[in-house]
Amino acid sequence: MPDAYSPQYVEAAWYPWWESQGFFKPEYGRQRVSERNPKGLFMMCIPPPNVTGSLHLGHALTNAIQDALTRWHRMRGETTLWNPGCDHAGIATQVVVEKKLWRERGQTRHDLGREAFVREIWKWKNEKGDRIYHQLKKLGSSMDWDRACFTMDPKLSCAVQEAFVRLHEEGVIYRSKRLVNWSCTLHSAISDIEVDKKELPGRTLLPVPGYKDKVEFGVLVSFAYKLEDSDEEVVVATTRVETMLGDTAVAVHPQDPRYQHLHGKRVLHPFTGRRMPIVCDDFVDMGFGTGAVKITPAHDHNDYEVGQRHGLDCITIIDDSGSLINVPPPFLGMKRFEARGAVLEALKQKGLFKEVKDNPMVVPVCSRSKDVVEPLLKPQWYVRCEGLARGAADAVRRGDLRILPPFHCKTWFQWMDNIRDWCISRQLWWGHRIPAYFITVDDPSVPPGEDTDGRYWVSGRSEEEAKDKAAKAFGVTPDKISLRQDDDVLDTWFSSGLFPFSIFGWPNASEDLQVFYPGTLLETGHDILFFWVARMVMLGLKLTGKLPFREVYLHAVVRDAHGRKMSKSLGNVIDPLDVISGITLEGLHAQLLESNLEPAEVERARQGQKSDYPAGIPECGTDALRFALCAYTSQGRDINLDVNRILGYRHFCNKLWNATKFAVRALGPGFQPLPGPEPGGAESLIDRWILSRLSLAVELSDAGFRAYDFPAVTTAVYNFWLYELCDVYLECLKPVFAEGDAAAVTAARCTLYTCLDAGLRLLSPFMPFVSEELFQRLPRRGPHAPPSICVTPYPSTEQFCWRDWGLEGTVEFSLGIVRAVRSLRADYNLTRTRADCFLQCPDSGAADAASRCSPYIRSLSSSGRVRVLGPGEAPPAGCAVAVASDKCTVHLLLTGLIDAEKEISKLAGKQGELQKQIERLWERMETPDYGTKVPPKVQEADAAKLQQSRTELQKVMEAVETFQRMI
């Protein structure tokens, strides 16, 4: 074995071997997956990452947790499948390829045409699209890669088409014209999850694609509308003054006394002459602005609802590209934000402008294009969600579907009980083209249809099927029917919602579909509980009649060490591969230059990186990263990830390495372990103690995995290895192997092997690489032992059940003595000197226990002689004293080891400093207004400092007394 642990060395070759041996396949160890396994079955599908994506810490956390669970179930002997896959990511992928096309050829997708452009995307996908899979393998993810699925694969595309057609035939999917989130840059509707809400404190200039100068946001413009046939005016306030060109009403609260006399009256539009009613609506906030609100139904979600309630006209004034339409000159054709200034100036010229003031607001920004989202009225396809959501909510209420942590159920019910219909149309070229066709009937008795009339739309698995359905619907022959397929594609969340069963070939029957659907568990981040999890449940219940999984475990969000959200502009976004392999500060800076940040943001991010990682990020390795992420995952709390903690777990890996090196030498080349881990009967006190601690670690690990309490498991395994096996047991074995009799050595070797073998298996789900490396260096219990640790049985509480030996008290008693001796040696700077130790016990039981443990006390505390004083026997003069417990007092002999007079002189200065510090704190705390003017947290800190100083002073005075007795 190399002298020290190296992540690069350990993690180099195991993954290809695991994969080649088929360990990750559910067929491993059996003829067929349908073969009954009495130990059970575990199936989980990955939340499919975007094909354009690269790993971030959210992926790393998801995969660390999912792989730990998968490996645990596999080691328990269950038929186990973790199914990989990748999402086609409609908008993200199209944007990437469009940018590439423009950069390399100076062409747009429109220059190529739809078919050629889609071919370009497939070409890019085949060249670059499996990068995320390579990164997942780097994380050790034990997926069955032969079952990997892409959401645009023929098998999954068939499922998407079938789902749409079935739901459309049942009326669950329908056509309607409504407001959508529109990206003028992408020329497409986008989903809510693709809208970033940018909070502004007040007036702010933001960059907007397609505009040379930054655009002003965060201001409230007030202007007046004149009443019809009157000089009276109504002042309204808006953050988007350009949309007043599409106003069709003014709304006031029905109880607002300022506007009671205006109910039912009209105002005149200053640029169009449009007569606009003043309507009463409870949605108006009387305390905001003037209490009168302009209503633009075609460009604001709230205004649209008001327009529907009051039958107002919806006048679209902004087209798909963000230019003004249906408005009078000179505004016609202007870009929407250029029109903002023009409208403001025109209002001033007409004497209608009142004021502009700062206004904190939230600006919706498209996460893909960085464009400001524009609400536009568009005919789109929708899923009728009320009935679907009711079934999903009831499944949780009945307990058929379990959501963990349970507090997420409240969010689940809020969404399900108040759900809106789901817009599934996207105006893209990349994705599943909607299998719906607009019907034109060549028959004078059938009038032409409108786009929003659902009777003129038909869906089909093929154009021929759609034509036959249309002919039947209109009572004509198929030759009278002309069809035009909708150009739009489906929202990627639609295909992702089918993922748990589409990956197994639904709607066609298959062995995998029969065996692995429904799945066991869905594990993902809580931020997509609605966007993905809810839709899988709704579509699974509707299309298969079954829940897609029985449990949902939602992990927290990863933040930086300071608790801030990961943001490129802050410079705190960490690439997991940089943590695994290490990166210099200069390397981190170079990554910023490849991003799309503004120069000012790049500089801010550079400073953030310099502050957090002044020496770059050290090489930590995959195992340390995975272990840290799982150790941090406390249910219900976000994760503040500190790279130094990850580095600490890399040092832990080195401890494992050195412990195994010691063990391999101690076992010797001819050692053959017993067939099972059961003790042989010749074990010493410390042997039996470490086996009892191993049993506790097994019990805690089993309970932690069952409860999804990953920190409980990592803590149990970490404590066993570090504080019990390495710090105590291995130290106690050194004198046994050096001078023990043959029976004691044999028992110690068997116990040591059992601890290493079981300890590595406990660790394997979290640290697969180092545990495999060390496991392969140990001898096997028999010729038919499994070839890899990842298919070796996980330690069970039935097999490791040695906690009732009653040893904890005796050994913990001796460890308390060891801690007291170590503390005294540190206090008197005797870390390199072995001082004799005398133990004074008040009763014979404690004295007997101390005598039995004295060899271990001597070994662990690195002291000289260890002697238990007899009844009434006094310790020698010149001893330092420490109370180990109420059963033992430790006396450490200092005579001959320390210059007492020199130490007293040193302590006198320290004593004076402490006394002054206590006096200053006491004077501060005794001032008359201290209790009222000083914040409570500061008072608590002062009290803690005072107590700490008094404790230190007491220690100094005791040390002085000890040294004085030596003179």
N, C-alpha and C positions, 0 to 999 in steps of 0.2 A: 504494500500500500504506500502511496506517496506520503510524505511527511505531514502535509496539511491538506485540508479539504479545499477543493477547487470546483466551483460550480461548472465552469467550462469543461473540465475533465469529466465530471460525474454525469452531466446532462447531454453528453455528445452522442451517444449511440443507443441508449435504451429504447427510445421511442420507435425507431424503425424495427427493432427486434420484437417489441410488443405487438406491433401491427402485423408483422410477417407471421407471427405465431398464432394470430387470430384470437388473442386474449380478449379483445374488445367486442367480439361478435357474440350475440346471444346463443349461437349454435355451439359455442365452445363447450366441449365435454358432453355433448348429447347429439343424437342423430338429426333431430328436427326441432325447430322452435316450438312446434305444437306438442311435442312430447311433454307429458305432465311432469311437473317438478314439485315435489311435496314441500320444498322450501319456499316456493312462491315465485312471483314474477315482479319485476320492476321495469317500468318503461317511462321515459321522459324524452321530450323533444326539445331541442335547443331553441331559444328565441332567435329566429334566423337573422343574423347580422346583414347589413347592406352589402351588396356585392362590391360597392365602391369603397367600402369602409376599410379602416385600419384599426388595430386594437387601441382602445383607450382603457382607463382604469375601471370604467363601468363594465366593459367586456371582461376584464381580468377578474373582477369580483364575481360576476355572474358565473364564469367558468370555474373559478376556484371552488365555489360552493357546490355547483352542479357536479363537478368531477369528484369532489369529496364524497358526495352522496352516492354517486354511481359506483365508485370504487368500493364503498362500504357495502352496498347491496350485493355487488358482484362477489366480494369476499365472504359474504354470508351464504353463498351458494345459490342465490336466486338467479333465475333466467333474466339477464339484464341487458337492456338496450337503451343507449343514449343516442338518439337519432340526430345527426347533423343536417344542416341545410343552410341555404343562403337566399336572401330576398332580392328580387330584381330591382327594387328601389327606384321606381319609375322616374320621379323628378330628379333625384340625385344623380342617377346614371345618365340620364339625358343631358343634364347640365355638364357633366364631366366630358362626355363625348363631343358635345357642341363646342366647348372651349378648345378641346384638342383639335377638332376640325378647323376651327378658325385660326388657331395658332399655327398649324402645320400647312394649311392649304388656303387660308383666307376665304373659306366657304361657310355658308350657313346650312342648316338642315333643309331649308326651302330650296337652296340651290341643287341639292341632291335629289329631293323628293322622298316620300315616305319609305318606300321599299328599300331604296339604296341606303337611306340613313339607318334604318333598322338593321340592315346587314353590317353596317359599320359598328353598331353597338354590339352585335353578336361577336364580331371580330375582336373588339376590345375586351369583351367578357372572356373569350377563350384565351386571350393572351394574358390578361391581368386579373381576371375575376377570382382566381383561386388563391390570391395572396392572403386573404383572411384565413383560409384553411391552414396554410403553412404557419401562420402566427398562432392559431389555436393549438396546433401540434406542439409548437414551442412551449406553450403553457402546460403541456402534458395532458390535454383533454382526451379522455379514453372513449372516443366515439367510434361507432361502426361506420367507417368511411365508405364502405361498399354500398351503404344505404343513403349516402348523402343526396340531398334533393335541392334543386334550384326551382324557384317558384314559376319560372317560365319553361321548365321541362314539359314535354308533351303529356306526361302522366298528370302533372299538377294542373296544366292548362285545361285538360279534359275535365278535371274536377271543377275548375272555376266556371267553365262554360255550362256544365250540368247544373251547378248550383244556381247560376243566374237564371237559366231557363225555368227551372222548377219554381223558384221564388217569384219570377215574373208571371208564370201561369197561375199561381195562387193569389196574385195581387199583392204579395208582400213587397215586391219591387214595382215601382211606378214612376211615371214621368211627371215633372212639375217644374214651374218657373218660380224660382225663389232667390233670395240673396245668398251669395256664396263669398268665401274669402278668395279674392282674385289677385294673382301676381301679374302685373302688367309686363314685367320682364319675361316671365315664363309663358305668358299667354295661357295660363291655366288656373283652374280652381285648385286650392290647396287645403289640406286638412288642418284642424285646430292644432295638432301637435307640431305642425310645420310653421306655426306662427309664434315668433318670439315677442314677448311683451316688454318693450323697452320703456322703463320708467324714467320720466324727466322731471326734475325739480322745478322747472320754469323754462324761460326762453332758452332754446338750445338750437344750434345749427347742426343738421345731420346730413351726411352724404346720401344721395339717392341715385341709383343707377340711371343713366341717361341724362343727368343734369351736370353741367359744368360747375356751377356754384352750389354750395350747400344750401339746404332749405330750412327755413325757420319753422320750429314747432314749439309747443309749450307756451302759447299765448292765447288769450281769449279776446276775440274781436267783438265789440258791441256796435250794432247799427240799428237803424229804425226802419220800420215799415209804416207807410201812411195808411190810415183807414180810408176806405172807400167813401167818397162824398163827405170828407171831413178833413180838417187840418190836424186832428189828433193823430198821434203816432204810438206804435208799440215797439219798444226797444227789445231786441233779442241779442243773445250772445252765442258765439260759436268758436270752436277751435279750427274749423275748416271753412273759411269764408267763401271759398270758390264754389262750394256745393250749394250756396244760396240760389245759384242759377237753376237748380232743380227743385227748389222749394215749392210745395203745393199747399201748405197750411202753416198756421201758427197755433201752438198748443199752450193752454194755461190750465192750472189746477182748478177744478170746479169750486173749491172752497176759498180760493184766493180772493180777498175782498177788493184788491186793486183792479181786478179785471171782470168783476161781476157784470158791469154795465156793457161789456163788450161781447158777451155770449151771443153767438149766432151772427155776429157781424163779419165783415170781410176786410182784408187789407189788399193793397195793390202791389204787384211786383214792379220795382222801378225800371227794370230792363226789358221785361217781356209784356208788361201790362196784364199779366195773369191775375184774375180775381181769386184770392185765396181765403178760405174760411178760417175763422178762429174757433178751434175745437176745444172741448173740455176733456181732460184725461188725467186719471189718477197717477200716471207714471211721472208727471212733472214734479220736480222738486222745487217747492216755493222758495226755498232758501238759497238756491243756486242762481247766480247772475241776477237777472231782473225778474225771474219767475215766469218769463215767457220764452218759449222754445220754438225755433224754426224747425219745420218738419220736411225732411228730404227722403221720402219713402224708398227711393231707388238706390240710395247710397249710405244707409245707416240701418243697422239691425233693429234698434229700438224704434226708429222712425217708421220702419217697414211694418212693425207690429201695430203702431198707432194708425198707419195708413189702412191696414186691413180692418181694424176696428171701426174706422170712420168712412170707409169707402173712398179714400183719396186716390187721385191719379198718381201713378208711378212713372216719372219722367226720367229716363236714363240720359245723363248728360256726359258720361265718360265712357269711351269705347275700350276695347280689349287692350289697346296699346297705351291707354292713359291720356288720350287726347279728348278735347271737348267736342261734343256733338249735340244737336238739338238745342243750340243756344244761339242768341243773336250775335251779329258782328258787334264789336271786334273780337269777341271771345272765341268764336268758332275756329276749331283747329288748333287752338293753343294746347300746350301740355298742361296737365291739371295743376301743377305747382307753379308754373309760369302765370297761369290765370289767377292764382291767388293774389299776386301783387296788382294785377290789372283790375280785378274786381274791387280791391280795397281802394285803389285810386279813383275808380269810377264812383264809388259810394261817397268819397270825399267831395268830388265835383258836384254831386247832387245834394250835398249837405245832409246826408243821412248817416255818415260815420260819426260814432260817439267816442270810443276809446279803444286802446289796446293795453292789456295788462298781462303780467306773468300768470301762468296757470299750470300747476303741476298736473301732468297727464301721462297716460300710457299710450305709446305709439305701437301699433301692430306691425311687425317687420317679418317678411318671409325669411325663414332660416336658410333657404337654399340660394335665393337671388339677392338677399339684403334689400329688396325693394319694399316700400311701404305698402302694406296690404290695402287693397281697395274693395269695399263691398260692392258687388255688381249683381244685377238681376240676370239670371241665366237659366235656360231650360236644362235640367239635369235629371239624372236618375237617382232615386232615393229608395232606401230600405225602410219600410214601415216597422218601427222598432217597439211600439208599445207592447204588443203581445209577446214578442221575443224576450223583451226585458222582464216582463212579468214572470216568465218561466225561469229566467236566470236568477231573479231575486228570490223566488220561492224555493229554488234548489238550495240556496244558502240558508234560508229560514228553516227549512226542514232538516238541515244537517247533512243532506246528500253531498253538498260541496262545502269543503272546509277551507276558510281563508285564514292564513296566519301571517303576521300577528293578528289577533282577532279585532283590534281596533280599526283595521282597514274595512271591516264589514260596514261600518257607518258610512264611509265614502261609497262603498258598493251600493248600498240601498239608496243613498241620495241620488246617485247617477241613474240607477235602474228605475227608481220610482218617478223621476222627473225627466226621463229621456226624451230627446227630440229625434225626429227621423234623420237618417244618416245619408248624406250626399256621397255617392260612390262614383260620380263622373270625374274624369280628369282629362283636360284638353292637351294630351301628350301623344307622342307617337310610339313611345316605348312602354309596353305593358300589355295586359290582356285586353284586346280590342273587344268592346262590348258587343255581344252576339244579339244585337237588336237591330231591326230594320224598319225604316220608314216606308209606308205603303202608298203607292200611287195606283189607283184603279182606272183602267182604260174602259170606263163605262159612264155614259152621260147621266145615268141615274144616281151615281155616287159622287157627291160633291168633294172637291179637294179638301184634304185635312190640314190641320195646323200642327206645328211641331209639338205643342204642349197637349194635344189631344191624344190620350192614351189609346183610343180605338185605332189610330193609324200607325201604331207601333206593334210589331210582332217580334218575338224572340224565337230562336231556333238553333239546334246543334249544327245545322248546315243551312245554306241559303235555300236549298231545295225544300227542306222541312219547313222553313219559315214561309216560303211561297205557298205551300199546301195549306198551312194554317191560315194564312191571310185569305186565300181563296174561299175556304170554308166560312171564315168570319163574315165576308162580304157577299157570299152566295154567288160567286162567279167562277169561271174556270181559271186554272193557274196561268194560262197564257195572257189573261187580262191584267195580271199583277206585275208591277215593276217595283223592285226593292232597292233601297239605298241604305247600306250599313252605316250605323253611327260611327263617326270618325273617332270618338272619344275612347279612352281606355278606362279600366276600372281602377279605383283607389287601391294601392298596394295592401292596405289593411284588409281588403276584402279577401284577397288570396291568402294573406297571412292568417285570417280568421278560419280558413279551411285546413290549415297546415296539419293539425293533429291527425286528420284522417285522409287528407289528399296525398300525404307522403306514402300511404299504404295502398294507393290505387283506387280509392273510392271514386266513382260509384261501383266499380267492378269488384267482385268478390276476390279475395286473396287470402293466403295463409297468414300473412303478416297482419292484415286488417282484422282477421278473426282473433288472432292471438294478442296483438298489441293495442287494439282499440277497444274500449277506452284506455287511456294511459293511467299511470299511477299519480304522477305529480307534475305540476307546472311551477317552475321556479324562475322568477324574473324580478326586475325592479318595480317598485310601487308606482313609478311615474307612468307606466303604460297599463295600469290596471284596467282603465276604461278602453283605451285605444286598441288593445290587443286581447287581453284576458277576457273582458266582457264579450267581445265579439266572437271569440272562439266558443265561449259557453253558449251564446245565443244561437249561432249557426250550427254548432254541434247538436244541440237539442232539437233544432228545427229539421235538420237534414238527415240525422241518423237516429234520432229518438233517444240518444244517450249523451250524458255529460262527457266531455273530452278527457277529463281527469277527475280524480277524487279530492285532491288537495291542491291548494295554491299557496306557495310560500313566497312572500315578497320581501326582498332585501332592501336595505337603506341606500341612500345616495352617498357617493364618495366625495368628500371635501378635502381641502388641503389641511396642513397641520394647524393653521390658524382658524379653521372652521369656515373658510370662504368657499363659495362655489367655484368649481374649476372653470377657468376662463382663459382663453388664449391671450386676451389683452392684459391680464394680470401676470402672465408668465408662469402660472402655477399648474398648467396642464402637463401631466406626466404620461409619457408613453411607457407602457409596461416593459417593452423591450429595452428601453434605456435603463430601467431599474434592474432588469435581468443581466444585461451585459455591461452596464456602466456607461457614462458619457461625461465628457469634459464640459466645463462652463462654456467654452467656445463653441462646442458642438450644440449645446442648447441654444445659444445665440444664433447660430447658423440656421437652425430650424425656424426661427422667427422670420427670417428673411424669405423663406419659402412660403410663408402664410400670406393671407390676403389682408393683413392688418394695415391700418393707416400708420404713417411714419411716427406720429406722436404715441400711438398705442404700442408700436414696436419698442420705442425707448422706455415706455412705462413697464413693458413686459421684461425688458432686459434688466431693469433695476430690480424687479421682483425676483427674477432668477438669480441675480447676483446676491440678493439678500438671503434667499432660501437655500441656494446651493453654491456657496462661494468657491468650493473646490469641485464643483460638478456633482454627479451622482455616482457613488461607488458601485462596483459590480456586486450585486446581492444574490443573483441566481433565481431560478424559477421557484424552487422549493421555499426559499425564505419569503418571496413575494406572496405565494399562495397561502402560506401559514399565517403571515401577518394579516392578510385580508380576511381570512376566516376568524382569526383571533379578535379582530376589531368588530365583527358583525354582531353587535348586540341588537336584539330585536327592538325595533321602535326608535332607534337613534341613528342619526346620520354618522358617517365614518369620517373622522378627522385623521387623515393618513399622514404620518410623519415618516419620511424616508429613513430617519435614524432608527426607528423601531424595526423597520425591515432589515436594516444592517445588523441589528441586535440578533435577529433570527438567523442571519447568515453565520454569526459567531456561534449560535446554538448548533448549527450544522457541523461546525468545526469540533464542537464538544462531542457530538455523536461520533464523529470520525475518530477522534482520539480515544474515546471510550471503547470503540470496536477494535481499534488497533491493539489496545491493552488486552482486551478480552481474547483476541485471536492468539496473541503470544502466550497468555496465561493458559488457554485451553490446550495448546500444544498441537503438533501435527497429527498425532494419533488419536485425538479425542473423538469418541463416538457417542453422541447423545442418546439417552434412553428413548424408547418408542413414544412416550408421552411425557407431559410436563409434571405429572404427579410427583410429589416429594418421595424420596426413598426411605426417610426415617432417620437418617444420620445427620440431618441439617443442624447447624449451630443456631444459636439465638439470632444472630444477625442475618443468617440465611432465611430463617422463618419470617423474620421481620420484613425483609425486602419482598418476599413472596406475598405477604399480606398487603404490602403497599401496591404491588402489581395487581392484585385482585381488586383493590379499591380503584385503581386507574381504569381497569377493564369495566368495572361497574359504572363509573362516572361517564366513561366514553360511550357505553351502550345507551345509557339514559339520555345523554346529550344529543346523540344522533337521532334518537327516536323523537325528541322534542324540538329538533332543528335549533338546538342551543349550541352553536358551533364554538363560541368562546369557552363553554364548559368543557368541551372535548379537548380543545387545544391546551387549555390550562391544566387539565388532568394529565395529559401526556407530557407536556413540558415539565411540570413539577416532578413527575416520576423520573424522567430522564435526568434532569439537572440537579434537583435538590435531594433526591433519594438515592438513585442509582449511582450517579457520578460523585456527588459531594460526600455521600456517606458510605454506601456499600463498597464501591471500588476501593476507597481508602482503607476500609476495614479488611479487605481481602489481601492487601499487599503483605502484611506480616504473615497471614495464613499461607500464602504461596511461598513465602521466603523460608518459614520455619515450622509450618504446621505438619501434623502427622498425615499419613496417606489417606485415612478415612475422611478427615476434615477437608483435605484438598479435593478429593473426589466429589464430596457433597457440594463444596463451594463451586467447582467447575460446572456441575449439573445445574445448580441454581443460577449461576451466571449465564449459562447458555439459555435457560428458560426465560430469563429477564430480557436478554438481548433479542431472542427470537420473537417473543410476544410484544416487546416494546417497539420493535421495528414494524410489526404488523399493525399495532395501534397507530403508528405514525404514517403508514403508507398512504391512506386516502388524502392526506394533506401534503406530504412530501414524497411523492412517488419516486423521484430520481435517486435521492440519497438513500432512501430506505431500500430500494432495489439493489443499488451498488453494494451496500453493507450486508444485505441479506445473502447475496450471492457469494460472499466471502466466508459465510458460516457453513459448517457441516450440516447435513440433513439428518432428520430423525430416522429415515428409512429409505429404501431404494425407490419407493413409489411416491415420494414427496413431490408436490407440485413444482413445476420448473421455474415459476416466477412468484414473487411476493404478491402480485396483483391478483392471482387466482388461488392464493393460500387462504385458508379459513381465518376470518377475523376472530380474535380472542373472544370467547363467550363467558358469560357469568356462570354458566353451568360447569365449565371446565376449570375456570380460575375462581375458586370459591374458598380461599384460605384466609378469610378475614376474622374468623372466630377463634383465633389462637390466643387472644388476650395478651398480645405482645406489645401493643401500642404504648401502654403505660410504662413498661420497663424501658423500652428503647427511647421513647420520647423523654423520659426522665434523664437518661444518659446524654441525649442530645442537648437538653437544657444545660447540663454541666459543660458540655463541649462549647456551647455558645458563650457561657460565662468565662471560660478559660480564654477563648479567642478574644473576647472583649478586653480582658485584663492585659493580655499580651499586646494588643493594639494600643491600649491606653498608655502603657509603659514602654512602647517602642521596642518590644522584644520579638518582633516578627521573625528575626533570624536566629534567635536564641531559644534553646529548650530549657524552660524553667521547671523545677519540680513542683508538683501539685499535691495538695493535701485536701481531702474531702471530709467534711464534718457533717454527720447525719444524726438526727435526733432519735432515731429508733433502729432496731436491728433489721427490720424489713427493708428500709431504705439503704442501710449500710450493706446488706447482702446484695441488693440490686446493683449498688455502685461497685461492689467488688466483682460481681459477674461481668459487668460492662467495662471494667477498668482497662482491658486491652484495647477496646474500641475507643474509649475516651482518649487514651494516650495517642493512638494512631490518628484520630480525627482532629485533635487539638494541637498536634505537634509539640506536646509538652515532654518534659523529662520523665522522672518517675511519677507514678500516680499511686498514692497510698490513701486508704480509708482509715481515718483516725478511730481508735477504740473509744469506748464509753469513758467520758471524763478526761480524755487525752487532749492536751492543748497543742495547737500548731506551733511550729518554731517561730521565733521572733523574726521580724523583717519581711512579713508577708503582706501582699496586697489582698484585699478581701472583696468578694462579690457573692451575692445571694443568687444561686441558680434556681431555687424554688423553696417552698416551705419545707422540703425534705432534705435539702442539701445546701451547705455553704462552701464555697471554693476559697482556698487560701493558696496563692501563688507566691512561691519563695523568690524574693528579689535580692537577698543578701549575696554580695559578690558579683552581681550582674549589673548594678547601677551605682553611679556616684550620687549618693543621697543629697549631699550639700549642694551640688551643682543643680540637681533637679529642683530642690527647694527654692533656689535663687530664681530659676526660670518661672516657677509657678507663682512666685510672689508678684511678678509683673503681670501675669495673666489674671491673678486674683484682683489686683487693683483696677485693671481695665473692666473687668466684669462688674465690679462694685460701682464704678462710675456709670456704666451703661444702665445698671438697674436704677440708680438714683435719677438719671435723666428721664428714663421711662416713667418712673414713679411721679416725678414732678409734673410731667406732661399730663399724666392721667388724673392728677389731683387738682388741676386747674378748675375753677368753678363752672365754666361753661363747656367743659370737655364733653359731657354726656349729651348735650343738646346740639353743639355745633359740629362735632366730629362725626363723619359718616359711620354707621354701624360696622361696616366691613373693616374700616381702619381701626376702630376700637377692638375688634376681634383680633386683628393682626398684632396690635400693641400688646394685648393680653397674652397672646401666644409667645411673642418675643420675650416678655417679662418672665413667663414661666420657663422658657428655654434657658434664659440667662441664669435664673436661680438654680436650675438643675445643674448647669455647667459649673457654677460657683460651688455647689455642694460637692461635686466630684473633685474639684481642685482642692478644696479644704480637706477632704478625706485623703487625697494623695499626699498632701503636706504632712498630715498626721502619720501616715505610713512611713514616709521618709524620715520623719523625726524619731520614730521608734527605732529606726535602723542605725542612727548615729550614737 
